[in-house]
Amino acid sequence: MSDTIEEMPVLYSYWRSSCSWRVRIALNLKEIPYDIKAVSLIKGGGEQHCNEYREVNPMEQVPSLVIDGHTLIESLSIMNYLEETRPQRPLMPQDCYKRAKVREICEIISSAIQPLQNLIVLIYVGEEKKKEWAQHWIMRGFRAVEKLLSSCAGKYCVGDEITLADCCLVPQVFNARRFHVDLRPFPIILRIDRELENLPAFRAAHPSAQPDCPPEVAK
Ligand SMILES: N[C@@H](CCC(=O)N[C@@H](CS)C(=O)NCC(=O)O)C(=O)O
């Protein structure tokens, strides 16, 4: 019997961060228990910028995951590590074409939509323009995602199994609602979001269920 005590993974997370949310969903789907270390992106100018956290994540962003004695950053990279090291409840299809579709959707959301609503970007854009800016980029990206889904979606984003694309989609739809994006032009996105939102792994990862969610927002 090994006398090594496995350390519980620690996720550096902020309740409303869509990138942290993606990883929370993947951890929950794979039934990997984890502790949360909350990093407030707003308190005192943002705890992500303090020296201690910069040592964890030199990009000064969440999420970061400490697991297997390693510190990992970047949500897609973290989810891929989980997929490669914890094959239970796979989140990537077997089929190469379907895998490519999953990656396409993840890339659009994580490269062409989410970064443009990041706090540092919105501060730069300014209070007056930020809603219009966010709506523009979310709609542009969602038009592409909706088009892809029209040929690859089944019950979920790619076929009938939940994949990493679904982990990315749900938090992005939440963000779209935060910025009052008109989602009516995206019926497939809306249908898939409805399919997923009440599944236990998704509910437990929701911002309102997080330990650092302000009580006035938590359900
Ligand atoms: N590419 C990174 C992006 C991470 C990211 O943008 N995190 C946001 C929250 S969702 C953040 O920490 N923002 C801090 C800031 O803007 O100062 C990932 O996928 O992990």
The ligand as an SDF file (V2000), in Angstrom:
LIG
                    3D

 20 19  0  0  0  0  0  0  0  0999 V2000
   -6.8680   32.1980  -21.4550 N   0  0  0  0  0  0  0  0  0  0  0  0
   -7.1140   32.2300  -20.0520 C   0  0  0  0  0  0  0  0  0  0  0  0
   -7.9580   33.4320  -19.7340 C   0  0  0  0  0  0  0  0  0  0  0  0
   -8.1890   33.5940  -18.2580 C   0  0  0  0  0  0  0  0  0  0  0  0
   -8.9960   34.8350  -17.9620 C   0  0  0  0  0  0  0  0  0  0  0  0
   -9.2270   35.6830  -18.8240 O   0  0  0  0  0  0  0  0  0  0  0  0
   -9.4400   34.9440  -16.7250 N   0  0  0  0  0  0  0  0  0  0  0  0
  -10.1830   36.1160  -16.3190 C   0  0  0  0  0  0  0  0  0  0  0  0
  -11.4650   35.7090  -15.6200 C   0  0  0  0  0  0  0  0  0  0  0  0
  -12.5160   34.7550  -16.6900 S   0  0  0  0  0  0  0  0  0  0  0  0
   -9.3440   36.9240  -15.3530 C   0  0  0  0  0  0  0  0  0  0  0  0
   -8.7060   36.3750  -14.4860 O   0  0  0  0  0  0  0  0  0  0  0  0
   -9.3460   38.2550  -15.5100 N   0  0  0  0  0  0  0  0  0  0  0  0
   -8.5980   39.1010  -14.6450 C   0  0  0  0  0  0  0  0  0  0  0  0
   -8.4280   40.4900  -15.1880 C   0  0  0  0  0  0  0  0  0  0  0  0
   -8.9860   40.8080  -16.2460 O   0  0  0  0  0  0  0  0  0  0  0  0
   -7.7480   41.2590  -14.5240 O   0  0  0  0  0  0  0  0  0  0  0  0
   -7.8130   30.9350  -19.6260 C   0  0  0  0  0  0  0  0  0  0  0  0
   -8.5140   30.3530  -20.4550 O   0  0  0  0  0  0  0  0  0  0  0  0
   -7.6120   30.4850  -18.4970 O   0  0  0  0  0  0  0  0  0  0  0  0
  1  2  1  0
  2  3  1  0
  2 18  1  0
  3  4  1  0
  4  5  1  0
  5  6  2  0
  5  7  1  0
  7  8  1  0
  8  9  1  0
  8 11  1  0
  9 10  1  0
 11 12  2  0
 11 13  1  0
 13 14  1  0
 14 15  1  0
 15 16  2  0
 15 17  1  0
 18 19  2  0
 18 20  1  0
M  END
$$$$
